[in-house]
Amino acid sequence: MRVLLTGGAGYIGSILSRELLERGYDVVIVDRLFFGDDPIKDIKDQVKIIREDIRTVDPKHFENVDVVVDLAALSNDPSGELDPNLTEAINHLGRTRIAKISKEKGVKRYIAPSSCAIYGVSDGFADENSPVNPLTAYAKANYAWENDILPLKDKNFTVVILRQATVYGFSYRMRLDLLINDFVVQAIKNRKIVIKGNGEEFRPFVHVKDDSNAIIAAIEADSEIVNGERFNVGSNHQNVQVKELMRLIPETLGIEIEQGFGDWIDKRNYKVKFDKIQKILNFKPKYEIKDGIHELHRALENGLFHYDDPRTVTVKWYKSLLVQNPNLFNL
């Protein structure tokens, strides 16, 4: 079976591509490689790489593809706010284009990794039927994309939406702009964690390998049970308050830290239910937050990434690229 991954060299994609190869899938990656090819350099001979933008990629590349996993996007809230119009063009319209091309070219299944960020602020636990409240350009583009692609489903074209919790853990395209990853590095590097907000905010979390396994479960599930469905990806017990991370991380690492609070208040605050994905796809995460903390510590000690690498903070890296080439995102 051939699986095409847009954004296949990214934080999730570089993990998922390896998981798929291990399971015997034929993997095609569409990625502009803004962060270089290091995340996939050891598998370059095992995959087909198409260095194109999802807004303009040639539809011919989708011929003889069985599944598309559409991961390409400006990948978090700060990056999304860099240029909301660009976020709309890529995260919403660009990915909707990929879904339509996929259907036209006979792709059997389209997997849409969206985000729990669309819940924004919720009272109690939000499930897949709860009202949404997207607060950022990133979250708004995700929700608009969801609404555009669901009507494309039919008996020959399966559409599955995966609303991912905040991802953490080591990846070959390392990101330190994700909450747990950021806090772990702050604790190790500075012996201090500074948060944006008052610490009362809740977030749901999922390890990047568990997230990849959820995507594979959506690829392999019977079409009848997943077509047109939205699934939250994570686990109920990994809904955690930010202030709890400030306690858990130094405790797990066995170090003492200072705590600091920034002057910007994060308005997002949501807890999410994950019963549906467990019941229908039998998805149960293998990794706990403590596992991710230890994993990140080991990766730092072993030199698998460095906290001063500018590529690890997405929005800062984009800004540096735009200084060199102001037309970077122009078509």
C-alpha positions in Angstrom: 0.0 0.0 0.0 1.3 3.4 -0.9 0.9 6.3 1.6 1.6 9.9 0.7 2.5 12.2 3.6 2.4 15.9 3.0 4.8 17.5 5.6 6.4 14.1 5.9 9.7 15.6 7.1 8.1 17.5 9.9 7.8 16.8 13.6 5.1 14.2 13.3 5.8 13.2 9.7 9.5 12.2 10.4 8.2 9.7 13.1 5.2 8.5 11.1 7.2 7.9 7.9 9.5 5.5 9.8 6.6 3.8 11.5 5.0 3.2 8.1 8.2 1.9 6.6 8.6 -0.6 9.4 5.1 -1.9 8.7 6.0 -2.4 5.0 4.2 0.6 3.5 5.4 2.4 0.4 6.0 6.0 1.5 5.9 9.2 -0.6 6.8 12.5 1.1 5.7 15.9 -0.2 7.6 18.6 1.8 9.3 21.9 1.0 12.1 21.0 3.5 12.3 24.4 5.1 14.0 22.8 8.0 16.4 20.8 5.8 16.5 17.1 5.0 18.2 16.0 8.2 14.9 14.6 9.7 14.7 12.1 6.8 18.3 11.8 5.7 18.7 8.2 6.9 15.5 7.0 5.1 16.0 9.0 1.9 16.7 5.9 -0.1 13.6 4.2 1.2 11.0 6.9 0.4 10.1 9.0 -2.6 10.6 12.8 -1.8 8.7 15.5 -3.7 10.0 18.9 -2.8 6.8 20.9 -3.6 4.3 23.2 -2.0 0.8 21.8 -1.3 -0.7 24.8 -2.9 0.9 24.0 -6.2 2.1 20.4 -6.1 1.4 18.5 -9.4 -1.6 16.3 -9.1 0.2 13.6 -11.0 2.1 12.7 -7.8 -1.2 11.4 -6.3 -1.8 8.8 -9.0 -1.5 5.2 -7.7 -1.6 6.4 -4.1 -3.9 4.6 -1.6 -3.8 6.9 1.4 -3.0 10.6 1.9 -2.0 11.9 5.3 -2.2 15.7 5.1 0.3 17.0 7.7 1.7 20.0 5.9 0.8 23.3 7.6 2.2 26.3 9.4 2.4 24.2 12.5 1.4 26.1 15.6 -0.4 29.2 16.9 2.6 31.6 16.8 3.5 30.6 13.3 -0.1 31.0 12.3 -0.2 34.5 13.6 2.9 35.5 11.7 0.6 36.0 8.7 -3.0 34.9 9.2 -3.7 35.3 5.5 -0.9 32.9 4.7 -2.1 30.5 7.4 -5.5 30.5 5.7 -4.0 29.9 2.3 -1.9 27.0 3.4 -3.6 25.3 6.4 -7.1 25.7 5.1 -7.2 26.2 1.3 -3.9 24.3 0.6 -5.0 21.2 2.4 -8.5 21.4 1.0 -6.9 21.4 -2.4 -4.9 18.2 -1.5 -8.1 16.5 -0.4 -9.9 17.4 -3.7 -6.9 16.2 -5.7 -6.8 13.0 -3.7 -10.4 12.2 -4.5 -10.0 13.1 -8.2 -7.0 10.8 -8.5 -8.7 7.8 -6.9 -7.0 7.9 -3.5 -9.1 5.7 -1.3 -8.5 7.4 2.1 -7.7 10.9 3.2 -6.5 11.4 6.8 -6.7 15.0 8.2 -4.6 15.5 11.3 -6.3 18.5 12.8 -6.0 20.0 16.4 -7.8 20.0 19.7 -6.8 23.7 19.7 -10.2 24.3 17.9 -11.9 23.9 21.3 -10.2 27.1 22.5 -12.0 27.5 25.8 -14.4 24.9 27.1 -16.4 24.3 30.2 -15.9 20.8 31.4 -14.6 18.1 28.9 -15.0 18.7 25.2 -15.8 15.7 23.0 -16.2 15.5 19.2 -19.7 16.8 19.4 -19.0 19.7 21.6 -19.2 23.3 20.4 -15.8 24.7 19.2 -14.3 28.0 20.0 -11.2 28.5 17.8 -9.3 31.5 19.1 -6.3 31.8 16.7 -5.6 31.8 13.0 -4.2 28.3 13.3 -7.2 26.9 15.0 -9.7 28.7 12.8 -7.9 27.4 9.6 -8.1 23.9 11.0 -11.8 24.1 11.6 -12.5 25.6 8.2 -10.5 22.8 6.6 -12.5 20.2 8.5 -15.7 21.6 7.3 -14.6 21.7 3.7 -13.3 18.2 3.5 -16.1 16.2 5.3 -18.6 16.7 2.4 -16.1 15.0 0.0 -16.6 11.6 1.6 -18.4 8.9 -0.2 -18.3 5.1 -0.6 -15.1 5.4 -2.6 -13.4 8.1 -0.6 -12.9 7.9 3.1 -12.3 11.0 5.1 -11.1 10.8 8.7 -10.4 13.8 10.9 -8.0 13.4 13.9 -8.0 16.3 16.4 -4.7 15.9 18.0 -3.8 16.8 21.5 -0.7 18.9 22.1 2.2 16.6 21.0 5.4 16.1 22.9 8.5 13.9 22.9 11.6 13.5 20.8 11.4 13.7 17.0 13.9 13.8 14.2 12.6 17.3 13.3 12.8 18.5 16.9 10.5 21.2 18.1 11.0 23.2 21.3 7.9 25.4 20.8 5.6 22.6 22.1 4.7 23.1 25.8 6.2 20.0 27.4 9.3 20.0 25.2 9.8 23.7 26.0 9.4 23.3 29.7 11.8 20.3 29.8 14.5 22.2 28.0 14.0 25.3 30.2 14.3 23.2 33.3 17.6 21.5 32.1 19.2 24.6 30.6 18.1 27.4 33.0 16.9 25.5 36.1 13.8 27.7 35.7 10.5 27.4 33.9 8.7 30.6 32.8 5.0 30.2 31.7 2.7 32.4 29.7 -0.4 32.6 31.9 -1.2 31.8 35.5 -0.7 28.0 35.3 -4.4 27.2 35.8 -4.9 26.5 32.1 -5.6 22.9 31.1 -4.1 21.2 28.0 -4.5 17.7 26.6 -1.2 15.9 25.6 -0.1 13.0 23.5 3.3 11.6 22.7 4.4 11.9 19.1 4.8 8.2 18.7 1.3 7.6 20.1 0.0 10.2 17.7 1.6 8.4 14.8 0.1 5.2 15.9 -3.3 6.8 16.0 -2.8 7.9 12.4 -1.9 4.4 11.4 -5.0 3.1 13.2 -7.1 5.5 11.1 -5.3 4.2 8.0 -6.0 0.6 8.8 -9.5 0.7 10.2 -12.5 -0.4 8.2 -13.9 2.4 6.2 -17.4 1.8 7.5 -16.5 2.8 11.0 -14.3 5.8 10.3 -15.6 7.5 7.2 -16.7 11.0 7.9 -15.8 10.7 11.6 -13.9 13.1 13.9 -11.6 11.6 16.6 -9.9 13.3 19.4 -6.4 11.8 19.7 -5.0 11.5 23.2 -6.0 10.1 26.6 -8.3 11.4 29.3 -5.6 11.2 32.1 -3.2 13.3 30.1 -5.4 16.4 30.4 -3.0 18.4 32.6 -2.8 21.9 34.1 0.2 23.9 33.1 1.1 24.4 36.8 1.2 20.6 37.2 3.9 20.4 34.5 5.9 22.9 36.5 5.9 20.4 39.4 6.1 17.2 37.4 9.1 18.0 35.2 11.6 18.9 37.9 10.3 16.1 40.1 10.9 13.6 37.2 14.3 15.0 36.4 15.3 15.1 40.0 16.3 18.8 40.0 15.2 22.0 41.7 14.0 24.9 39.6 12.6 28.4 39.9 9.2 29.3 38.5 8.4 32.5 36.6 5.4 34.0 35.0 5.3 36.0 31.7 3.2 39.1 31.2 1.1 37.5 28.3 -2.0 35.6 29.3 -2.9 32.6 27.2 -6.7 32.5 26.9 -6.8 28.9 25.7 -8.1 26.5 28.4 -9.6 23.2 27.4 -10.0 19.6 28.6 -10.8 16.9 26.1 -12.4 13.5 26.2 -10.8 10.7 24.2 -13.4 7.9 24.8 -14.4 7.7 21.1 -11.0 6.8 19.7 -10.4 4.2 22.4 -13.8 2.6 21.8 -13.9 2.6 18.0 -10.2 2.3 17.1 -9.0 0.6 20.3 -6.4 3.3 20.6 -4.5 3.4 23.9 -1.4 5.5 24.3 1.7 3.7 25.3 3.6 6.7 26.6 3.1 8.9 29.6 4.3 12.4 30.1 7.1 11.1 32.4 8.3 8.9 29.6 8.5 11.9 27.3 10.4 13.9 30.0 13.0 11.1 30.4 13.2 10.6 26.6 13.9 14.3 26.0 16.6 14.4 28.7 18.4 11.4 27.2 18.2 12.9 23.7 19.8 16.1 24.9 22.5 14.1 26.7 23.2 12.0 23.7 23.4 15.0 21.4 20.4 14.1 19.3 19.3 17.7 19.3 20.6 20.9 20.8 18.5 23.5 22.6 20.3 26.4 20.8 19.5 25.0 17.3 17.4 27.8 15.7 15.4 25.3 13.7 13.7 24.0 16.9 11.5 27.0 17.3 9.3 27.2 14.2 8.2 30.8 14.2 11.8 32.0 14.8 13.1 29.9 12.0 10.5 31.1 9.6 11.4 34.7 10.5 15.1 34.1 9.9 14.3 32.5 6.5 12.1 35.4 5.6 14.9 37.8 6.3 17.0 35.9 3.7 14.2 35.5 1.3 11.1 37.8 1.8 9.3 35.9 -1.0 9.8 32.5 0.7 6.1 31.7 0.8 5.1 33.3 -2.4 4.0 31.1 -5.2 
